Amino acid sequence: MGSGYDLGALAEGSPFPRGATYDGQGVNFALFSAHATKVELCLFDESGETEWARVTLPEYTDEVWHGYLPGIGPGTRYGYRVHGPYEPDAGHRFNPNKLVLDPYAKAFMGSLQWGPALFGYEIGHPDADLSFDERDSAHLMPKCVVVDSRFQWQQNERLRVPWDRTVIYETHVRGYTQQHPDVPYHLRGTFAGLAEDAVIERIRKLGVTSVELLPVQMFVDQPYLLDKGLRNHWGYDTLGFFALHPRYLSAPTIDEFKYMVERFHAAGLEVILDVVYNHTPEGNELGPTLSFKGVDNASYYRLMPEQPRYYINDTGTGNTLNLSHPRVLQTVTDSLRYWATEMRVDGFRFDLATILAREPHGYDEGGGFLDSCRQDPVLSSVKLIAEPWDCGPGGYQVGGFPPGWAEWNDTFRDTVRAFWKGDEGQLPDLARRLTASGDKFDRRGRRPWASVNFITAHDGFTLHDLVSYNDKHNEANGEENRDGHADNRSWNCGAEGPTHDADILALREQQKRNLLATLLLAQGTPMLLAGDECGRTQGGNNNAYCQDNKTSWFDWDIGEDGVRLTRFVQRLLALRQALPVLRRNRFLTGEWREAFELRDCAWLDEQGNDLTEEQWHDPGRRWIGMLLDGRAPSSGIDRPSDDATVFVVFNASHEEIDFVMPHVSEAQSWELVIDTAQTATSEEHAALAAGQTHRSEARSVQLHILVTDGGDIHARTVKEALAPFVEERASD
């Protein structure tokens, strides 16, 4: 298609839907801009280099510019030039010399090439951003692409894994498959590579239910990284809320992502997207004009009320998206619905989610975005997970999100790390974290699953590095090791980094098992960082956001220790699914239930007695027993349950502790199921009677299950759940 196309066929089109929409005969273009005076649609050839046509959108309805071009279709390359006032002091930065991207574009071709022409002002001018740059930026810009959304889905519904059964596996599309030996080379690092049988089967066999992908929406590589030979690996700089990042596509079609989702669903795995709606790469007043800034800066961004030339920076990235504006809020919710319906993902994790709930007066649990999600029939039915903090005033809101939301619980991370590091005075907080942090989440009918528990995440040390380094080692990031968190609550077990000391290596492996057992035996929703199950390391880098290389890529040569640790995780996850008492749908309180003569949860000392107030606050006490009584009612219906009863011992001391096995009911014994001090998975353990002592090795976790005379259904269920891993281990 080129200059022979009849632009006289242009029609008024429709203001809805926004974006470029192909209807089988042509394309409707619709762009919101409340303050523009004219919008020009620019069409480019297949290379994206030559602008072959420019047409003014003929209609303006409800602040939406629109027009319809018959005879064009999928594959059409386009962008916009938006006219209006260039008055930074009034918040307006229109510059039609700059090609801007459609905020609703479903696909892009090409990559952003950094240069002075991208900026609306003259770099180096004495008036800074008050000056005006007349250079054309089109040659530096990627181009929007019209897509064909038709896809023949084999399944009609999302999986809807119940929250109480959900186990999240956080990973990276590129990093997970870039070195996978069973993924064809040309598919590595792409959605197609992630959809390969070997990849999906490994994730499925691990026992997780939901794969959370770091950002896959179109993002940019900032020049300060490119100048250092690095690039944006994590992807937290989104520019296209409706488009896939081209780097993750093996072919230029969105069907590749849909196929991946379908393959994951067929394997029983949910797909959750990590999304970034709090800021964009356009930065502050000195940033480039790429999309939103040139479309309608005063609407899309939060500006200083008295000085709208400047941007409110609650994100720490230079700008903050203005979700108080109804059209900007619509952009975000339309984007979420697009991914949930057209792309069929199962949920979202929101980066700096407190930003999304901000109104001009601050964080508001009843703000527009949260209300929109709560009442929307699509969004209210998917998994919504908040990272509940930002760097603005009152930005820390763990436990402060409304019903229906789950939240990353950093207090779980910090407490569990500190406990196993050996810090003093951790028992009271540990008990709260093991029971889903009811002190933060038990309100307004929220459930334990609202607490997303994690030990590690993409941001910070991996599990292996958490037990191998006392300090961060981020020199490769080119910031002289100033970046990344300094307070990691890590312990290197006696040597910084790699070592040949067999005792230190053995202790590190045991500490990994301790941390994983604490995570997966706790109430709430566990999140596992991909690679922690087999000892992935980043060499002590706790901020590998710019390391698109072997530092961040998954090393599949995991060795014997990695194989053993993976099987340990498989056992824990199988046990969690087999025992509902480990994933209760009501908060545990420890209160005495007179009608049933029991407590749902009890905290015991080594003598089998309830911890006294003095013991709770003994700073040197680093061990505790947790008794979960499976007979306690598990729902709001006041009747006893028939779940298993378990006794878990957490001993972070460097000493062995002899624990008295608790007495729960008549005709009973205890069977040891998990012991982190042991690496074998096929050992049989003698039954332990109530009142009998059992040794808890130094720095270990033990889980015992109550067995009645002659065995019972719970013991058989556990044996059946763990049998595949016992057989695997025994056959090695």
SVG drawing of the C-alpha trace seen along z (x, -y; Angstrom):
<svg xmlns="http://www.w3.org/2000/svg" viewBox="-23 -31 60 82">
<polyline fill="none" stroke="black" stroke-width="0.4" points="0.0,0.0 1.4,-3.4 0.7,-6.7 -1.9,-5.2 -4.3,-4.7 -7.4,-7.0 -7.3,-9.1 -10.5,-10.7 -12.3,-7.6 -11.7,-8.9 -14.9,-8.7 -15.8,-10.1 -15.6,-6.8 -16.4,-6.3 -14.9,-7.6 -15.2,-4.1 -13.3,-1.9 -10.1,-3.9 -7.0,-2.8 -6.8,-1.3 -9.6,1.3 -9.9,3.5 -13.4,4.5 -12.7,6.7 -13.1,3.8 -11.0,1.0 -9.6,-0.6 -11.2,-3.0 -8.7,-5.3 -9.7,-7.0 -7.4,-9.0 -8.3,-10.9 -6.9,-14.4 -8.8,-17.0 -6.5,-19.9 -5.3,-19.2 -6.4,-21.5 -5.8,-18.9 -4.6,-15.3 -2.9,-14.0 -2.7,-10.2 0.6,-9.3 0.9,-6.1 4.2,-4.4 5.4,-1.7 6.3,1.8 9.8,0.9 8.4,-1.8 10.8,-4.3 8.8,-6.2 5.7,-8.2 3.6,-7.7 0.4,-9.5 -0.7,-12.0 -4.4,-12.6 -6.2,-14.8 -8.7,-12.9 -12.0,-14.6 -14.1,-14.3 -13.9,-15.3 -16.4,-13.7 -16.3,-13.8 -12.6,-14.8 -11.8,-11.9 -10.4,-12.5 -11.5,-9.9 -11.7,-8.8 -12.2,-5.6 -10.0,-4.5 -11.6,-1.7 -9.3,0.6 -6.5,0.9 -6.0,3.6 -3.7,5.6 0.0,4.8 -0.6,1.1 2.1,-1.0 1.1,-4.3 1.7,-7.1 0.2,-10.5 1.2,-14.1 -0.8,-16.1 -1.2,-19.8 -1.9,-22.1 -0.3,-24.7 3.3,-24.3 3.0,-26.0 4.9,-24.0 4.1,-26.5 0.4,-25.6 1.1,-21.9 0.9,-21.6 3.7,-20.1 2.2,-19.6 4.8,-19.4 3.6,-18.1 7.2,-17.7 7.3,-14.7 5.7,-11.5 3.8,-10.0 2.6,-6.5 -1.0,-5.5 -1.6,-4.8 -4.0,-2.0 -1.6,-0.4 -1.8,3.4 1.6,3.9 4.8,2.1 7.5,2.6 11.1,1.4 12.8,0.1 13.3,-3.3 16.5,-5.0 17.6,-7.6 18.5,-11.0 18.0,-14.8 15.0,-14.9 12.9,-12.8 12.7,-15.8 10.1,-18.5 12.6,-21.2 16.1,-22.0 18.6,-20.1 21.2,-22.5 19.0,-25.6 19.3,-28.3 15.5,-28.1 15.6,-24.3 12.2,-22.7 10.6,-26.1 12.3,-26.1 10.8,-24.4 12.5,-21.8 11.3,-21.7 13.2,-18.5 11.2,-15.5 11.5,-12.5 9.7,-9.9 13.0,-8.2 13.9,-7.5 10.5,-6.1 9.0,-2.6 5.7,-2.5 2.3,-1.3 0.9,1.7 -2.8,2.5 -3.4,6.1 -5.8,8.9 -7.2,10.1 -8.8,13.3 -7.6,16.5 -9.1,19.9 -9.1,20.7 -9.4,24.3 -10.7,23.4 -13.4,20.9 -12.7,20.1 -9.8,19.1 -8.7,21.7 -9.8,19.9 -7.5,21.8 -9.0,21.3 -7.0,18.8 -6.4,21.2 -4.7,23.6 -2.7,21.0 1.1,21.1 2.8,18.4 6.0,18.9 7.6,15.6 9.8,15.8 11.0,13.9 10.1,14.8 13.6,14.3 15.7,15.2 13.9,18.5 14.4,20.0 17.5,18.2 19.8,21.1 17.3,23.9 18.9,26.9 15.5,28.3 14.3,25.1 15.3,24.5 17.8,21.8 15.6,19.5 12.8,19.7 14.9,19.0 13.9,15.9 10.4,15.8 6.8,16.6 7.1,19.5 10.1,20.8 8.2,20.6 5.4,22.7 7.7,25.6 6.7,28.9 9.9,29.3 9.5,25.9 5.8,26.3 6.2,29.8 9.0,28.8 6.9,26.0 3.9,28.3 5.8,31.1 7.2,28.6 3.7,28.3 3.0,24.5 -0.3,23.4 0.3,19.9 3.1,18.5 3.7,14.7 5.7,13.1 7.8,10.0 6.5,7.2 5.8,8.3 4.1,5.1 6.2,3.0 8.9,1.1 12.0,-0.8 15.8,-0.7 16.9,-3.9 20.0,-5.6 22.0,-5.6 21.9,-1.8 22.6,-1.5 25.6,-3.8 27.0,-1.2 26.3,1.7 23.4,2.8 19.6,2.8 16.3,2.9 16.0,6.6 13.1,6.5 11.0,4.3 9.6,1.8 9.4,-1.1 6.2,-0.4 5.3,-2.6 2.6,-0.4 -0.1,0.8 -1.8,2.9 1.2,4.3 3.7,7.1 7.3,6.3 8.8,7.2 11.9,8.7 9.9,11.6 8.3,12.5 9.9,15.0 7.5,13.8 5.7,10.5 2.3,11.7 0.4,11.5 -0.9,15.1 2.4,16.3 1.4,15.0 -2.1,16.4 -0.7,19.8 1.6,19.7 -1.4,18.9 -3.4,21.7 -0.6,24.2 -0.2,23.2 -3.9,23.5 -3.9,26.9 -1.3,27.9 -3.4,26.5 -1.2,23.4 -2.5,19.9 -0.7,16.9 -0.4,13.7 1.2,10.6 3.3,8.1 2.0,4.7 3.3,1.2 0.7,-1.5 2.2,-4.0 4.6,-5.8 6.0,-5.9 9.5,-6.3 8.8,-9.9 10.3,-11.1 9.9,-14.7 10.0,-18.0 13.4,-17.2 12.3,-13.8 11.4,-12.8 8.1,-13.1 7.2,-9.6 3.4,-9.2 1.4,-10.4 3.3,-13.6 2.7,-14.6 -0.9,-13.4 -2.1,-15.3 0.4,-15.9 -1.9,-17.8 -4.4,-14.9 -2.1,-11.9 0.3,-13.0 0.0,-14.3 1.4,-17.8 2.3,-20.2 -0.9,-22.2 0.8,-25.5 3.6,-24.8 2.2,-22.5 5.5,-22.7 6.7,-20.2 5.7,-16.6 4.6,-14.9 7.1,-12.1 5.6,-9.6 7.1,-6.8 10.7,-7.9 11.0,-7.7 10.2,-11.3 6.5,-11.2 3.3,-9.7 0.3,-8.6 -2.9,-10.5 -5.5,-7.9 -7.8,-10.6 -8.6,-11.6 -11.5,-9.5 -9.9,-9.0 -6.6,-7.9 -8.4,-5.6 -10.3,-4.2 -7.0,-3.6 -5.7,-1.5 -8.9,0.5 -9.4,1.0 -5.9,2.3 -6.5,4.8 -9.8,6.0 -7.9,6.4 -5.4,8.7 -8.0,10.6 -10.4,11.1 -8.5,10.9 -5.3,12.5 -7.0,14.6 -4.6,14.0 -5.7,15.0 -4.6,12.1 -2.2,9.2 0.5,8.1 0.5,4.3 3.9,2.6 3.8,-0.2 0.1,0.3 -0.3,-2.4 0.2,-4.9 -2.9,-3.5 -5.0,-4.2 -3.8,-7.7 -6.1,-10.7 -4.9,-14.3 -5.3,-14.1 -3.3,-10.9 -3.9,-7.1 -7.6,-6.3 -8.9,-2.8 -12.1,-4.0 -10.3,-5.7 -11.4,-5.6 -9.1,-2.8 -9.8,-0.4 -13.6,-1.1 -13.4,-0.4 -11.8,2.9 -14.2,3.9 -17.3,3.3 -16.1,4.4 -17.4,7.8 -14.2,8.8 -11.6,7.3 -13.3,8.4 -13.2,12.0 -9.4,12.2 -6.5,12.4 -5.5,8.9 -2.2,8.6 -0.8,5.3 2.7,4.3 1.3,2.1 4.0,-0.6 5.5,-3.6 7.9,-6.4 5.3,-9.1 3.8,-10.4 1.9,-7.6 2.9,-5.2 3.4,-2.1 0.0,-0.4 0.5,3.3 -2.8,4.6 -4.5,1.4 -6.1,2.6 -9.8,3.4 -11.5,6.8 -10.8,8.8 -7.1,7.9 -4.1,9.9 -0.9,8.0 2.8,8.7 3.7,9.0 7.2,7.8 6.9,8.2 6.7,12.0 10.0,11.7 11.8,9.6 10.7,11.6 11.4,15.0 14.8,13.9 15.7,12.4 14.5,15.5 16.7,17.9 19.6,15.5 19.5,15.8 18.3,12.4 16.9,12.0 13.3,11.4 11.6,12.7 9.1,15.2 6.0,13.0 6.3,11.6 7.1,15.1 3.9,16.5 1.9,13.7 3.6,14.2 3.1,18.0 -0.7,17.4 -1.1,15.1 -0.5,11.9 -3.9,11.5 -2.7,8.3 -2.7,6.7 -5.2,8.6 -7.9,9.9 -10.5,7.2 -13.6,6.6 -14.0,10.3 -10.6,10.7 -9.1,14.2 -5.6,15.5 -4.8,15.7 -4.7,11.9 -1.2,12.2 1.2,13.1 4.1,14.5 7.6,14.5 11.2,14.9 12.7,13.6 11.5,11.9 13.1,10.6 14.1,7.5 16.8,8.6 18.9,11.6 18.0,15.1 17.6,17.7 21.0,19.1 22.6,15.7 20.6,14.9 22.5,17.7 25.8,17.0 26.4,13.3 26.3,10.8 26.5,7.9 25.3,6.9 27.7,7.1 26.2,5.0 29.4,3.7 28.4,5.0 25.5,2.5 28.0,-0.4 26.8,-2.4 29.8,-1.6 27.6,0.8 25.4,-2.1 22.2,-0.7 20.1,2.1 19.0,2.6 21.7,2.6 19.4,4.2 19.0,7.8 18.9,9.7 21.1,12.2 23.8,14.5 26.6,16.1 27.0,19.0 30.7,18.3 32.2,17.2 31.3,14.5 30.3,16.0 31.6,19.2 33.6,21.5 34.9,25.1 34.2,25.5 32.0,28.6 30.5,27.6 29.5,24.2 28.0,25.6 26.0,28.1 24.7,25.4 23.7,23.2 21.7,26.1 20.0,26.7 19.2,23.0 17.6,23.0 15.4,25.9 14.5,24.1 13.4,20.9 11.5,22.8 9.7,25.0 8.8,21.9 7.3,20.3 5.4,23.3 4.1,24.4 2.8,21.0 -0.8,19.9 -1.4,17.4 -0.5,17.5 3.1,18.5 5.2,17.0 8.3,18.8 11.0,17.0 11.9,19.2 15.3,20.8 15.1,20.8 14.0,24.4 17.4,25.4 19.9,22.9 20.0,20.2 22.6,17.5 23.2,14.0 26.6,13.8 25.5,11.6 23.8,9.0 20.6,8.0 19.4,5.5 19.9,7.2 17.4,5.1 19.9,4.3 21.6,7.6 20.2,9.2 23.0,11.8 24.1,14.9 23.8,13.1 20.0,13.1 19.5,16.0 18.4,19.3 21.4,21.8 19.9,25.2 23.0,27.1 21.8,27.3 23.9,30.2 23.1,32.8 22.3,30.1 19.8,28.5 18.1,31.8 17.8,32.6 16.4,29.1 13.9,29.3 12.6,32.6 12.3,31.1 10.2,28.3 8.1,30.8 7.4,32.7 6.5,29.5 4.1,28.4 2.5,31.8 2.1,31.8 0.5,28.4 -2.1,29.4 -2.8,32.7 -3.3,31.1 -6.0,28.3 -4.9,27.5 -1.8,25.8 -4.0,23.5 -7.0,22.7 -9.6,20.3 -10.1,18.6 -7.5,16.8 -6.1,18.9 -6.7,17.2 -5.4,19.6 -8.6,18.9 -10.1,21.7 -13.3,23.1 -15.3,24.3 -17.9,26.1 -15.1,28.3 -12.6,28.2 -9.7,27.2 -7.8,24.4 -7.2,24.1 -3.6,23.1 -1.3,23.5 2.3,22.3 4.3,24.7 7.7,24.8 10.0,27.8 8.1,29.3 4.8,29.3 3.4,26.4 1.9,23.2 4.5,20.5 4.4,18.2 4.6,14.4 8.2,14.5 9.1,17.1 7.5,15.1 9.6,12.2 12.8,14.0 15.2,12.5 17.4,15.5 14.7,18.0 14.9,19.1 12.7,22.2 9.0,22.8 6.4,25.5 3.3,24.8 0.3,27.2 -2.5,26.9 -5.5,28.8 -7.4,30.2 -10.6,30.7 -11.1,27.0 -13.9,25.5 -12.5,24.4 -15.3,22.2 -18.0,19.9 -20.2,22.9 -19.8,23.8 -19.0,27.5 -15.8,29.5 -13.6,30.2 -11.9,33.5 -8.5,32.2 -5.2,33.5 -3.5,32.3 0.1,31.3 2.9,30.2 5.7,28.1 8.9,27.3 11.0,24.3 14.5,24.3 16.7,21.5 19.1,22.1 22.6,23.5 21.8,26.1 19.8,29.3 16.4,29.1 14.5,32.1 10.7,31.5 8.0,33.3 5.4,34.5 2.0,32.9 -1.0,34.8 -4.1,34.1 -6.5,37.0 -6.7,40.6 -5.1,43.5 -2.6,41.3 1.0,41.2 3.0,38.8 4.7,39.5 7.6,37.3 7.0,36.2 9.5,33.3 12.9,32.8 15.1,30.2 18.1,31.6 17.8,34.7 18.3,34.6 16.9,38.1 13.3,38.3 12.8,42.1 13.5,42.6 10.9,44.2 10.5,42.9 9.2,44.7 5.9,43.5 6.3,41.2 3.8,41.4 2.4,38.3 4.8,37.3 7.8,38.9 10.7,36.6 12.1,36.1 15.2,34.3 15.1,31.2 18.5,30.7 20.1,27.3 18.7,24.9 16.0,27.2 12.2,27.5 10.2,30.6 6.6,31.4 4.8,34.2 1.3,35.5 -1.0,37.0 -1.9,40.6 -4.7,42.5 -4.5,46.3 -4.1,48.3 -3.3,45.3 -5.9,42.9 -7.0,41.2 -4.7,38.2 -1.6,40.3 -2.5,42.3 -3.2,39.1 0.2,37.8 1.9,41.0 0.1,41.0 1.0,37.4 4.7,37.9 5.1,41.4 6.2,40.1 9.2,38.3 10.1,41.1 10.2,43.5 12.2,41.0 14.8,40.6 15.0,44.3 15.6,45.0 18.6,42.7"/>
</svg>
